[in-house]
Amino acid sequence: MRNFLIICAVAFGFTACEKTAGEGGTSVIEGKIIYFTSSYNTITGIVDTHYYPKSGKDVYIIYSNDREGLYDDKFDTDYNGKFHFEYLRKGDYTIYTYVDSFILNNSGNQIVTYDYPIYRDIQINTNNSTNMAVDFIIEKNQ
């Protein structure tokens, strides 16, 4: 009977220590922020689209899938628009950044500037994994 109680206590100890999403693991989330612009080419008669990385952009992570929560960490993109969050455990994460927008009045002057978030939900299922499918492609306002 005594051995049974010891085995139950040890088993309960392992199940009670399940760690939630956050720092302390071995996984990585990586991605890139890419802006694009479109313009009509009068010579060819088609719309040209140009893509370029966005450096110095803040990217935020929430250690859950609760989009209303406060962010837990942030990263500034490098010169090539890349970001990464390291040392993550298995769990659900939300990555987001802000899109810069503005409204023009009839004479073409900028009158209102506002930012709005765009989100990506990520789930890490295994340790030592790299999740690289977190790209934000954003249309640049001109």
N, CA, C and O atoms as a GROMACS GRO file, in nm:
protein
  568
    1MET      N    1   0.083  -0.120   0.000
    1MET     CA    2   0.000   0.000   0.000
    1MET      C    3   0.087   0.126   0.000
    1MET      O    4   0.056   0.225  -0.066
    2ARG      N    5   0.195   0.120   0.074
    2ARG     CA    6   0.283   0.235   0.085
    2ARG      C    7   0.346   0.267  -0.052
    2ARG      O    8   0.357   0.383  -0.090
    3ASN      N    9   0.388   0.162  -0.125
    3ASN     CA   10   0.446   0.183  -0.258
    3ASN      C   11   0.343   0.244  -0.354
    3ASN      O   12   0.377   0.327  -0.438
    4PHE      N   13   0.219   0.202  -0.340
    4PHE     CA   14   0.112   0.257  -0.425
    4PHE      C   15   0.094   0.405  -0.400
    4PHE      O   16   0.078   0.482  -0.495
    5LEU      N   17   0.098   0.448  -0.274
    5LEU     CA   18   0.084   0.589  -0.242
    5LEU      C   19   0.202   0.670  -0.296
    5LEU      O   20   0.183   0.782  -0.343
    6ILE      N   21   0.322   0.616  -0.291
    6ILE     CA   22   0.439   0.686  -0.344
    6ILE      C   23   0.428   0.701  -0.495
    6ILE      O   24   0.457   0.807  -0.550
    7ILE      N   25   0.388   0.596  -0.562
    7ILE     CA   26   0.371   0.602  -0.708
    7ILE      C   27   0.263   0.704  -0.746
    7ILE      O   28   0.281   0.780  -0.841
    8CYS      N   29   0.153   0.706  -0.673
    8CYS     CA   30   0.046   0.804  -0.700
    8CYS      C   31   0.095   0.947  -0.677
    8CYS      O   32   0.063   1.037  -0.755
    9ALA      N   33   0.173   0.969  -0.572
    9ALA     CA   34   0.224   1.103  -0.542
    9ALA      C   35   0.319   1.150  -0.652
    9ALA      O   36   0.313   1.266  -0.694
   10VAL      N   37   0.406   1.061  -0.699
   10VAL     CA   38   0.498   1.097  -0.806
   10VAL      C   39   0.422   1.124  -0.935
   10VAL      O   40   0.452   1.222  -1.004
   11ALA      N   41   0.325   1.041  -0.970
   11ALA     CA   42   0.245   1.063  -1.090
   11ALA      C   43   0.168   1.193  -1.082
   11ALA      O   44   0.160   1.265  -1.182
   12PHE      N   45   0.113   1.225  -0.967
   12PHE     CA   46   0.041   1.351  -0.950
   12PHE      C   47   0.136   1.470  -0.965
   12PHE      O   48   0.099   1.573  -1.022
   13GLY      N   49   0.258   1.456  -0.915
   13GLY     CA   50   0.357   1.562  -0.926
   13GLY      C   51   0.392   1.593  -1.071
   13GLY      O   52   0.410   1.709  -1.106
   14PHE      N   53   0.404   1.489  -1.155
   14PHE     CA   54   0.434   1.512  -1.296
   14PHE      C   55   0.318   1.575  -1.371
   14PHE      O   56   0.340   1.658  -1.459
   15THR      N   57   0.197   1.538  -1.339
   15THR     CA   58   0.082   1.594  -1.411
   15THR      C   59   0.048   1.734  -1.363
   15THR      O   60  -0.008   1.812  -1.440
   16ALA      N   61   0.079   1.768  -1.241
   16ALA     CA   62   0.046   1.900  -1.187
   16ALA      C   63   0.143   2.007  -1.234
   16ALA      O   64   0.113   2.126  -1.219
   17CYS      N   65   0.257   1.971  -1.289
   17CYS     CA   66   0.359   2.067  -1.329
   17CYS      C   67   0.356   2.098  -1.478
   17CYS      O   68   0.461   2.127  -1.536
   18GLU      N   69   0.243   2.092  -1.540
   18GLU     CA   70   0.237   2.125  -1.683
   18GLU      C   71   0.257   2.274  -1.700
   18GLU      O   72   0.188   2.355  -1.638
   19LYS      N   73   0.353   2.309  -1.784
   19LYS     CA   74   0.387   2.450  -1.803
   19LYS      C   75   0.303   2.510  -1.914
   19LYS      O   76   0.270   2.444  -2.013
   20THR      N   77   0.268   2.635  -1.897
   20THR     CA   78   0.188   2.705  -1.996
   20THR      C   79   0.279   2.772  -2.099
   20THR      O   80   0.402   2.770  -2.085
   21ALA      N   81   0.220   2.829  -2.199
   21ALA     CA   82   0.296   2.897  -2.304
   21ALA      C   83   0.377   3.011  -2.243
   21ALA      O   84   0.336   3.074  -2.146
   22GLY      N   85   0.493   3.035  -2.302
   22GLY     CA   86   0.577   3.144  -2.255
   22GLY      C   87   0.723   3.111  -2.268
   22GLY      O   88   0.761   3.018  -2.339
   23GLU      N   89   0.806   3.188  -2.200
   23GLU     CA   90   0.950   3.170  -2.207
   23GLU      C   91   0.994   3.050  -2.124
   23GLU      O   92   0.926   3.009  -2.030
   24GLY      N   93   1.110   2.994  -2.161
   24GLY     CA   94   1.165   2.882  -2.088
   24GLY      C   95   1.174   2.756  -2.170
   24GLY      O   96   1.217   2.652  -2.119
   25GLY      N   97   1.136   2.762  -2.297
   25GLY     CA   98   1.139   2.644  -2.382
   25GLY      C   99   1.252   2.650  -2.483
   25GLY      O  100   1.348   2.724  -2.466
   26THR      N  101   1.238   2.569  -2.589
   26THR     CA  102   1.344   2.559  -2.689
   26THR      C  103   1.294   2.588  -2.829
   26THR      O  104   1.365   2.561  -2.926
   27SER      N  105   1.176   2.643  -2.843
   27SER     CA  106   1.119   2.669  -2.976
   27SER      C  107   1.134   2.816  -3.014
   27SER      O  108   1.159   2.902  -2.929
   28VAL      N  109   1.119   2.842  -3.145
   28VAL     CA  110   1.138   2.976  -3.200
   28VAL      C  111   1.022   3.009  -3.293
   28VAL      O  112   0.974   2.921  -3.366
   29ILE      N  113   0.977   3.132  -3.292
   29ILE     CA  114   0.883   3.183  -3.392
   29ILE      C  115   0.956   3.292  -3.470
   29ILE      O  116   1.006   3.387  -3.411
   30GLU      N  117   0.961   3.276  -3.602
   30GLU     CA  118   1.028   3.373  -3.689
   30GLU      C  119   0.933   3.422  -3.796
   30GLU      O  120   0.835   3.354  -3.829
   31GLY      N  121   0.961   3.538  -3.849
   31GLY     CA  122   0.879   3.589  -3.957
   31GLY      C  123   0.940   3.713  -4.019
   31GLY      O  124   1.054   3.750  -3.990
   32LYS      N  125   0.863   3.776  -4.105
   32LYS     CA  126   0.911   3.892  -4.180
   32LYS      C  127   0.795   3.987  -4.202
   32LYS      O  128   0.681   3.944  -4.219
   33ILE      N  129   0.823   4.116  -4.203
   33ILE     CA  130   0.724   4.217  -4.238
   33ILE      C  131   0.764   4.274  -4.373
   33ILE      O  132   0.874   4.325  -4.392
   34ILE      N  133   0.671   4.264  -4.467
   34ILE     CA  134   0.695   4.308  -4.604
   34ILE      C  135   0.587   4.408  -4.642
   34ILE      O  136   0.468   4.381  -4.627
   35TYR      N  137   0.628   4.524  -4.691
   35TYR     CA  138   0.535   4.622  -4.744
   35TYR      C  139   0.531   4.608  -4.896
   35TYR      O  140   0.627   4.564  -4.958
   36PHE      N  141   0.418   4.646  -4.955
   36PHE     CA  142   0.412   4.648  -5.100
   36PHE      C  143   0.336   4.772  -5.146
   36PHE      O  144   0.249   4.824  -5.076
   37THR      N  145   0.371   4.816  -5.265
   37THR     CA  146   0.300   4.927  -5.328
   37THR      C  147   0.262   4.884  -5.469
   37THR      O  148   0.333   4.805  -5.532
   38SER      N  149   0.151   4.934  -5.517
   38SER     CA  150   0.106   4.906  -5.653
   38SER      C  151   0.087   5.038  -5.727
   38SER      O  152   0.037   5.135  -5.670
   39SER      N  153   0.128   5.039  -5.852
   39SER     CA  154   0.110   5.159  -5.933
   39SER      C  155   0.085   5.118  -6.077
   39SER      O  156   0.132   5.013  -6.123
   40TYR      N  157   0.012   5.200  -6.147
   40TYR     CA  158  -0.019   5.172  -6.287
   40TYR      C  159   0.096   5.219  -6.375
   40TYR      O  160   0.137   5.335  -6.368
   41ASN      N  161   0.148   5.130  -6.457
   41ASN     CA  162   0.258   5.160  -6.548
   41ASN      C  163   0.196   5.202  -6.682
   41ASN      O  164   0.138   5.119  -6.752
   42THR      N  165   0.209   5.329  -6.717
   42THR     CA  166   0.148   5.379  -6.841
   42THR      C  167   0.217   5.327  -6.966
   42THR      O  168   0.157   5.324  -7.073
   43ILE      N  169   0.341   5.286  -6.955
   43ILE     CA  170   0.413   5.236  -7.072
   43ILE      C  171   0.368   5.095  -7.108
   43ILE      O  172   0.341   5.065  -7.224
   44THR      N  173   0.359   5.007  -7.007
   44THR     CA  174   0.320   4.868  -7.034
   44THR      C  175   0.169   4.847  -7.024
   44THR      O  176   0.117   4.750  -7.079
   45GLY      N  177   0.100   4.936  -6.956
   45GLY     CA  178  -0.045   4.923  -6.940
   45GLY      C  179  -0.087   4.822  -6.834
   45GLY      O  180  -0.202   4.778  -6.833
   46ILE      N  181   0.006   4.784  -6.746
   46ILE     CA  182  -0.029   4.691  -6.638
   46ILE      C  183   0.004   4.754  -6.503
   46ILE      O  184   0.073   4.855  -6.496
   47VAL      N  185  -0.046   4.692  -6.398
   47VAL     CA  186  -0.019   4.739  -6.262
   47VAL      C  187   0.108   4.672  -6.212
   47VAL      O  188   0.119   4.550  -6.211
   48ASP      N  189   0.205   4.754  -6.170
   48ASP     CA  190   0.330   4.703  -6.115
   48ASP      C  191   0.319   4.698  -5.963
   48ASP      O  192   0.268   4.792  -5.901
   49THR      N  193   0.366   4.590  -5.905
   49THR     CA  194   0.367   4.575  -5.760
   49THR      C  195   0.511   4.559  -5.715
   49THR      O  196   0.586   4.477  -5.769
   50HIS      N  197   0.550   4.637  -5.615
   50HIS     CA  198   0.686   4.634  -5.563
   50HIS      C  199   0.681   4.594  -5.416
   50HIS      O  200   0.606   4.653  -5.337
   51TYR      N  201   0.762   4.494  -5.378
   51TYR     CA  202   0.770   4.446  -5.240
   51TYR      C  203   0.903   4.489  -5.181
   51TYR      O  204   1.005   4.487  -5.248
   52TYR      N  205   0.900   4.529  -5.053
   52TYR     CA  206   1.024   4.562  -4.985
   52TYR      C  207   1.009   4.536  -4.835
   52TYR      O  208   0.899   4.551  -4.781
   53PRO      N  209   1.117   4.497  -4.768
   53PRO     CA  210   1.110   4.468  -4.625
   53PRO      C  211   1.094   4.596  -4.544
   53PRO      O  212   1.137   4.703  -4.586
   54LYS      N  213   1.031   4.583  -4.430
   54LYS     CA  214   1.008   4.697  -4.341
   54LYS      C  215   1.098   4.684  -4.218
   54LYS      O  216   1.075   4.598  -4.134
   55SER      N  217   1.198   4.769  -4.209
   55SER     CA  218   1.289   4.765  -4.094
   55SER      C  219   1.236   4.854  -3.982
   55SER      O  220   1.159   4.947  -4.007
   56GLY      N  221   1.278   4.826  -3.859
   56GLY     CA  222   1.243   4.908  -3.745
   56GLY      C  223   1.096   4.902  -3.705
   56GLY      O  224   1.049   4.992  -3.636
   57LYS      N  225   1.025   4.800  -3.745
   57LYS     CA  226   0.882   4.786  -3.712
   57LYS      C  227   0.868   4.701  -3.585
   57LYS      O  228   0.933   4.598  -3.574
   58ASP      N  229   0.785   4.743  -3.491
   58ASP     CA  230   0.762   4.667  -3.369
   58ASP      C  231   0.669   4.550  -3.396
   58ASP      O  232   0.564   4.566  -3.459
   59VAL      N  233   0.708   4.432  -3.348
   59VAL     CA  234   0.626   4.312  -3.355
   59VAL      C  235   0.608   4.265  -3.211
   59VAL      O  236   0.705   4.258  -3.136
   60TYR      N  237   0.484   4.232  -3.172
   60TYR     CA  238   0.451   4.197  -3.035
   60TYR      C  239   0.407   4.051  -3.027
   60TYR      O  240   0.355   3.996  -3.124
   61ILE      N  241   0.429   3.989  -2.910
   61ILE     CA  242   0.385   3.852  -2.886
   61ILE      C  243   0.305   3.848  -2.755
   61ILE      O  244   0.341   3.911  -2.656
   62ILE      N  245   0.195   3.773  -2.758
   62ILE     CA  246   0.114   3.744  -2.641
   62ILE      C  247   0.125   3.595  -2.615
   62ILE      O  248   0.107   3.516  -2.708
   63TYR      N  249   0.153   3.555  -2.492
   63TYR     CA  250   0.172   3.414  -2.459
   63TYR      C  251   0.038   3.343  -2.438
   63TYR      O  252   0.020   3.273  -2.338
   64SER      N  253  -0.054   3.362  -2.530
   64SER     CA  254  -0.183   3.293  -2.532
   64SER      C  255  -0.250   3.330  -2.663
   64SER      O  256  -0.192   3.402  -2.745
   65ASN      N  257  -0.370   3.284  -2.683
   65ASN     CA  258  -0.445   3.324  -2.803
   65ASN      C  259  -0.549   3.430  -2.769
   65ASN      O  260  -0.646   3.448  -2.842
   66ASP      N  261  -0.529   3.500  -2.657
   66ASP     CA  262  -0.619   3.608  -2.614
   66ASP      C  263  -0.573   3.739  -2.677
   66ASP      O  264  -0.478   3.801  -2.630
   67ARG      N  265  -0.640   3.781  -2.781
   67ARG     CA  266  -0.601   3.904  -2.851
   67ARG      C  267  -0.626   4.030  -2.770
   67ARG      O  268  -0.574   4.137  -2.803
   68GLU      N  269  -0.704   4.020  -2.665
   68GLU     CA  270  -0.733   4.137  -2.581
   68GLU      C  271  -0.629   4.155  -2.470
   68GLU      O  272  -0.631   4.256  -2.400
   69GLY      N  273  -0.538   4.058  -2.454
   69GLY     CA  274  -0.439   4.065  -2.347
   69GLY      C  275  -0.328   4.162  -2.379
   69GLY      O  276  -0.309   4.201  -2.494
   70LEU      N  277  -0.253   4.199  -2.277
   70LEU     CA  278  -0.135   4.284  -2.295
   70LEU      C  279  -0.022   4.200  -2.352
   70LEU      O  280  -0.013   4.080  -2.326
   71TYR      N  281   0.064   4.263  -2.431
   71TYR     CA  282   0.173   4.188  -2.491
   71TYR      C  283   0.276   4.151  -2.385
   71TYR      O  284   0.293   4.221  -2.285
   72ASP      N  285   0.343   4.038  -2.408
   72ASP     CA  286   0.443   3.989  -2.315
   72ASP      C  287   0.586   4.024  -2.356
   72ASP      O  288   0.675   4.034  -2.271
   73ASP      N  289   0.608   4.043  -2.486
   73ASP     CA  290   0.741   4.077  -2.534
   73ASP      C  291   0.726   4.145  -2.670
   73ASP      O  292   0.622   4.131  -2.735
   74LYS      N  293   0.829   4.218  -2.712
   74LYS     CA  294   0.826   4.279  -2.846
   74LYS      C  295   0.964   4.271  -2.907
   74LYS      O  296   1.065   4.254  -2.838
   75PHE      N  297   0.966   4.284  -3.040
   75PHE     CA  298   1.091   4.275  -3.115
   75PHE      C  299   1.086   4.377  -3.227
   75PHE      O  300   0.983   4.390  -3.294
   76ASP      N  301   1.195   4.450  -3.249
   76ASP     CA  302   1.205   4.542  -3.363
   76ASP      C  303   1.264   4.466  -3.480
   76ASP      O  304   1.363   4.394  -3.465
   77THR      N  305   1.204   4.480  -3.598
   77THR     CA  306   1.254   4.409  -3.715
   77THR      C  307   1.392   4.462  -3.754
   77THR      O  308   1.424   4.578  -3.729
   78ASP      N  309   1.472   4.374  -3.815
   78ASP     CA  310   1.605   4.414  -3.859
   78ASP      C  311   1.597   4.483  -3.995
   78ASP      O  312   1.487   4.512  -4.044
   79TYR      N  313   1.710   4.509  -4.056
   79TYR     CA  314   1.714   4.580  -4.184
   79TYR      C  315   1.641   4.506  -4.295
   79TYR      O  316   1.601   4.566  -4.394
   80ASN      N  317   1.623   4.374  -4.280
   80ASN     CA  318   1.559   4.292  -4.381
   80ASN      C  319   1.414   4.260  -4.345
   80ASN      O  320   1.353   4.175  -4.409
   81GLY      N  321   1.358   4.327  -4.244
   81GLY     CA  322   1.219   4.306  -4.205
   81GLY      C  323   1.195   4.182  -4.122
   81GLY      O  324   1.080   4.146  -4.098
   82LYS      N  325   1.301   4.115  -4.076
   82LYS     CA  326   1.286   3.989  -4.002
   82LYS      C  327   1.274   4.014  -3.852
   82LYS      O  328   1.327   4.110  -3.797
   83PHE      N  329   1.200   3.922  -3.787
   83PHE     CA  330   1.189   3.922  -3.641
   83PHE      C  331   1.191   3.778  -3.594
   83PHE      O  332   1.166   3.686  -3.673
   84HIS      N  333   1.221   3.758  -3.466
   84HIS     CA  334   1.212   3.624  -3.408
   84HIS      C  335   1.196   3.633  -3.257
   84HIS      O  336   1.248   3.724  -3.191
   85PHE      N  337   1.123   3.537  -3.204
   85PHE     CA  338   1.104   3.521  -3.060
   85PHE      C  339   1.159   3.384  -3.024
   85PHE      O  340   1.120   3.283  -3.082
   86GLU      N  341   1.251   3.380  -2.926
   86GLU     CA  342   1.319   3.257  -2.890
   86GLU      C  343   1.273   3.205  -2.754
   86GLU      O  344   1.200   3.272  -2.681
   87TYR      N  345   1.319   3.083  -2.723
   87TYR     CA  346   1.301   3.020  -2.592
   87TYR      C  347   1.154   3.008  -2.552
   87TYR      O  348   1.117   3.039  -2.439
   88LEU      N  349   1.073   2.962  -2.645
   88LEU     CA  350   0.930   2.947  -2.619
   88LEU      C  351   0.894   2.802  -2.590
   88LEU      O  352   0.956   2.710  -2.644
   89ARG      N  353   0.795   2.782  -2.504
   89ARG     CA  354   0.744   2.648  -2.472
   89ARG      C  355   0.627   2.614  -2.563
   89ARG      O  356   0.578   2.699  -2.637
   90LYS      N  357   0.584   2.490  -2.556
   90LYS     CA  358   0.465   2.447  -2.631
   90LYS      C  359   0.346   2.528  -2.582
   90LYS      O  360   0.333   2.556  -2.464
   91GLY      N  361   0.257   2.564  -2.677
   91GLY     CA  362   0.137   2.638  -2.640
   91GLY      C  363   0.089   2.727  -2.752
   91GLY      O  364   0.139   2.722  -2.864
   92ASP      N  365  -0.009   2.810  -2.720
   92ASP     CA  366  -0.069   2.902  -2.815
   92ASP      C  367  -0.008   3.041  -2.797
   92ASP      O  368   0.017   3.086  -2.685
   93TYR      N  369   0.015   3.108  -2.911
   93TYR     CA  370   0.074   3.242  -2.911
   93TYR      C  371   0.000   3.329  -3.011
   93TYR      O  372  -0.056   3.280  -3.109
   94THR      N  373   0.002   3.458  -2.987
   94THR     CA  374  -0.052   3.556  -3.080
   94THR      C  375   0.059   3.655  -3.112
   94THR      O  376   0.119   3.713  -3.022
   95ILE      N  377   0.084   3.674  -3.241
   95ILE     CA  378   0.184   3.770  -3.289
   95ILE      C  379   0.107   3.882  -3.358
   95ILE      O  380   0.012   3.855  -3.432
   96TYR      N  381   0.146   4.006  -3.334
   96TYR     CA  382   0.080   4.115  -3.405
   96TYR      C  383   0.173   4.233  -3.425
   96TYR      O  384   0.273   4.249  -3.356
   97THR      N  385   0.135   4.314  -3.523
   97THR     CA  386   0.202   4.440  -3.550
   97THR      C  387   0.095   4.540  -3.589
   97THR      O  388  -0.021   4.504  -3.607
   98TYR      N  389   0.135   4.664  -3.603
   98TYR     CA  390   0.040   4.768  -3.640
   98TYR      C  391   0.061   4.814  -3.783
   98TYR      O  392   0.175   4.824  -3.829
   99VAL      N  393  -0.047   4.843  -3.851
   99VAL     CA  394  -0.044   4.900  -3.985
   99VAL      C  395  -0.062   5.050  -3.972
   99VAL      O  396  -0.155   5.096  -3.905
  100ASP      N  397   0.026   5.125  -4.035
  100ASP     CA  398   0.017   5.270  -4.032
  100ASP      C  399  -0.082   5.315  -4.139
  100ASP      O  400  -0.067   5.279  -4.256
  101SER      N  401  -0.180   5.390  -4.101
  101SER     CA  402  -0.281   5.437  -4.197
  101SER      C  403  -0.306   5.586  -4.176
  101SER      O  404  -0.280   5.640  -4.069
  102PHE      N  405  -0.357   5.649  -4.279
  102PHE     CA  406  -0.399   5.787  -4.266
  102PHE      C  407  -0.511   5.816  -4.365
  102PHE      O  408  -0.529   5.745  -4.463
  103ILE      N  409  -0.584   5.921  -4.335
  103ILE     CA  410  -0.695   5.964  -4.420
  103ILE      C  411  -0.659   6.099  -4.481
  103ILE      O  412  -0.608   6.187  -4.412
  104LEU      N  413  -0.685   6.114  -4.610
  104LEU     CA  414  -0.660   6.240  -4.678
  104LEU      C  415  -0.791   6.315  -4.696
  104LEU      O  416  -0.897   6.255  -4.717
  105ASN      N  417  -0.783   6.447  -4.689
  105ASN     CA  418  -0.902   6.526  -4.719
  105ASN      C  419  -0.908   6.552  -4.870
  105ASN      O  420  -0.822   6.503  -4.943
  106ASN      N  421  -1.005   6.626  -4.916
  106ASN     CA  422  -1.024   6.649  -5.059
  106ASN      C  423  -0.906   6.718  -5.127
  106ASN      O  424  -0.883   6.696  -5.246
  107SER      N  425  -0.831   6.799  -5.056
  107SER     CA  426  -0.718   6.868  -5.117
  107SER      C  427  -0.589   6.786  -5.110
  107SER      O  428  -0.484   6.834  -5.151
  108GLY      N  429  -0.596   6.663  -5.058
  108GLY     CA  430  -0.480   6.576  -5.054
  108GLY      C  431  -0.393   6.593  -4.930
  108GLY      O  432  -0.285   6.535  -4.923
  109ASN      N  433  -0.438   6.670  -4.834
  109ASN     CA  434  -0.362   6.688  -4.710
  109ASN      C  435  -0.399   6.579  -4.610
  109ASN      O  436  -0.515   6.539  -4.599
  110GLN      N  437  -0.298   6.533  -4.537
  110GLN     CA  438  -0.322   6.430  -4.436
  110GLN      C  439  -0.393   6.495  -4.317
  110GLN      O  440  -0.346   6.596  -4.265
  111ILE      N  441  -0.506   6.437  -4.274
  111ILE     CA  442  -0.580   6.497  -4.163
  111ILE      C  443  -0.591   6.405  -4.042
  111ILE      O  444  -0.597   6.455  -3.929
  112VAL      N  445  -0.593   6.274  -4.060
  112VAL     CA  446  -0.606   6.182  -3.948
  112VAL      C  447  -0.506   6.068  -3.965
  112VAL      O  448  -0.496   6.008  -4.073
  113THR      N  449  -0.432   6.039  -3.861
  113THR     CA  450  -0.341   5.925  -3.863
  113THR      C  451  -0.385   5.827  -3.756
  113THR      O  452  -0.413   5.867  -3.643
  114TYR      N  453  -0.392   5.701  -3.790
  114TYR     CA  454  -0.428   5.599  -3.692
  114TYR      C  455  -0.357   5.469  -3.727
  114TYR      O  456  -0.318   5.447  -3.842
  115ASP      N  457  -0.341   5.384  -3.628
  115ASP     CA  458  -0.280   5.253  -3.646
  115ASP      C  459  -0.383   5.148  -3.607
  115ASP      O  460  -0.464   5.170  -3.517
  116TYR      N  461  -0.380   5.034  -3.675
  116TYR     CA  462  -0.466   4.924  -3.635
  116TYR      C  463  -0.385   4.794  -3.641
  116TYR      O  464  -0.298   4.779  -3.727
  117PRO      N  465  -0.413   4.702  -3.551
  117PRO     CA  466  -0.332   4.580  -3.544
  117PRO      C  467  -0.376   4.475  -3.645
  117PRO      O  468  -0.492   4.468  -3.684
  118ILE      N  469  -0.279   4.393  -3.688
  118ILE     CA  470  -0.308   4.272  -3.764
  118ILE      C  471  -0.243   4.157  -3.688
  118ILE      O  472  -0.130   4.168  -3.640
  119TYR      N  473  -0.316   4.046  -3.677
  119TYR     CA  474  -0.278   3.936  -3.590
  119TYR      C  475  -0.246   3.810  -3.669
  119TYR      O  476  -0.295   3.789  -3.780
  120ARG      N  477  -0.161   3.725  -3.609
  120ARG     CA  478  -0.136   3.589  -3.654
  120ARG      C  479  -0.138   3.500  -3.530
  120ARG      O  480  -0.065   3.527  -3.434
  121ASP      N  481  -0.219   3.396  -3.531
  121ASP     CA  482  -0.223   3.300  -3.422
  121ASP      C  483  -0.131   3.183  -3.455
  121ASP      O  484  -0.138   3.127  -3.564
  122ILE      N  485  -0.045   3.148  -3.360
  122ILE     CA  486   0.054   3.043  -3.379
  122ILE      C  487   0.037   2.940  -3.268
  122ILE      O  488   0.011   2.975  -3.153
  123GLN      N  489   0.052   2.813  -3.304
  123GLN     CA  490   0.052   2.707  -3.203
  123GLN      C  491   0.181   2.629  -3.216
  123GLN      O  492   0.215   2.579  -3.324
  124ILE      N  493   0.253   2.618  -3.106
  124ILE     CA  494   0.375   2.537  -3.101
  124ILE      C  495   0.336   2.403  -3.041
  124ILE      O  496   0.291   2.396  -2.927
  125ASN      N  497   0.354   2.297  -3.118
  125ASN     CA  498   0.314   2.164  -3.075
  125ASN      C  499   0.428   2.080  -3.022
  125ASN      O  500   0.406   1.988  -2.942
  126THR      N  501   0.551   2.109  -3.063
  126THR     CA  502   0.666   2.030  -3.020
  126THR      C  503   0.780   2.121  -2.977
  126THR      O  504   0.790   2.235  -3.021
  127ASN      N  505   0.864   2.068  -2.890
  127ASN     CA  506   0.984   2.142  -2.848
  127ASN      C  507   1.086   2.140  -2.961
  127ASN      O  508   1.077   2.058  -3.052
  128ASN      N  509   1.182   2.229  -2.954
  128ASN     CA  510   1.289   2.242  -3.054
  128ASN      C  511   1.236   2.267  -3.193
  128ASN      O  512   1.296   2.222  -3.291
  129SER      N  513   1.126   2.337  -3.206
  129SER     CA  514   1.070   2.365  -3.338
  129SER      C  515   1.089   2.511  -3.374
  129SER      O  516   1.102   2.598  -3.288
  130THR      N  517   1.091   2.536  -3.506
  130THR     CA  518   1.099   2.672  -3.557
  130THR      C  519   0.976   2.696  -3.644
  130THR      O  520   0.956   2.626  -3.743
  131ASN      N  521   0.896   2.793  -3.608
  131ASN     CA  522   0.775   2.827  -3.682
  131ASN      C  523   0.805   2.950  -3.765
  131ASN      O  524   0.819   3.060  -3.711
  132MET      N  525   0.815   2.933  -3.897
  132MET     CA  526   0.859   3.041  -3.984
  132MET      C  527   0.748   3.095  -4.074
  132MET      O  528   0.777   3.176  -4.162
  133ALA      N  529   0.626   3.053  -4.055
  133ALA     CA  530   0.518   3.095  -4.144
  133ALA      C  531   0.444   3.216  -4.090
  133ALA      O  532   0.322   3.224  -4.101
  134VAL      N  533   0.515   3.308  -4.031
  134VAL     CA  534   0.451   3.424  -3.970
  134VAL      C  535   0.491   3.549  -4.046
  134VAL      O  536   0.562   3.634  -3.992
  135ASP      N  537   0.448   3.561  -4.170
  135ASP     CA  538   0.482   3.679  -4.248
  135ASP      C  539   0.363   3.774  -4.253
  135ASP      O  540   0.248   3.732  -4.265
  136PHE      N  541   0.393   3.902  -4.242
  136PHE     CA  542   0.293   4.006  -4.255
  136PHE      C  543   0.322   4.079  -4.387
  136PHE      O  544   0.430   4.136  -4.403
  137ILE      N  545   0.228   4.076  -4.480
  137ILE     CA  546   0.243   4.149  -4.605
  137ILE      C  547   0.141   4.262  -4.602
  137ILE      O  548   0.020   4.237  -4.602
  138ILE      N  549   0.190   4.384  -4.600
  138ILE     CA  550   0.106   4.501  -4.573
  138ILE      C  551   0.116   4.598  -4.687
  138ILE      O  552   0.225   4.627  -4.737
  139GLU      N  553   0.001   4.650  -4.730
  139GLU     CA  554   0.001   4.750  -4.835
  139GLU      C  555   0.042   4.884  -4.776
  139GLU      O  556  -0.012   4.929  -4.676
  140LYS      N  557   0.138   4.946  -4.840
  140LYS     CA  558   0.187   5.076  -4.794
  140LYS      C  559   0.096   5.186  -4.844
  140LYS      O  560   0.065   5.194  -4.963
  141ASN      N  561   0.053   5.271  -4.752
  141ASN     CA  562  -0.027   5.387  -4.791
  141ASN      C  563   0.066   5.495  -4.845
  141ASN      O  564   0.174   5.519  -4.792
  142GLN      N  565   0.021   5.556  -4.951
  142GLN     CA  566   0.106   5.659  -5.013
  142GLN      C  567   0.053   5.797  -4.988
  142GLN      O  568   0.113   5.895  -5.033
   0.00000   0.00000   0.00000
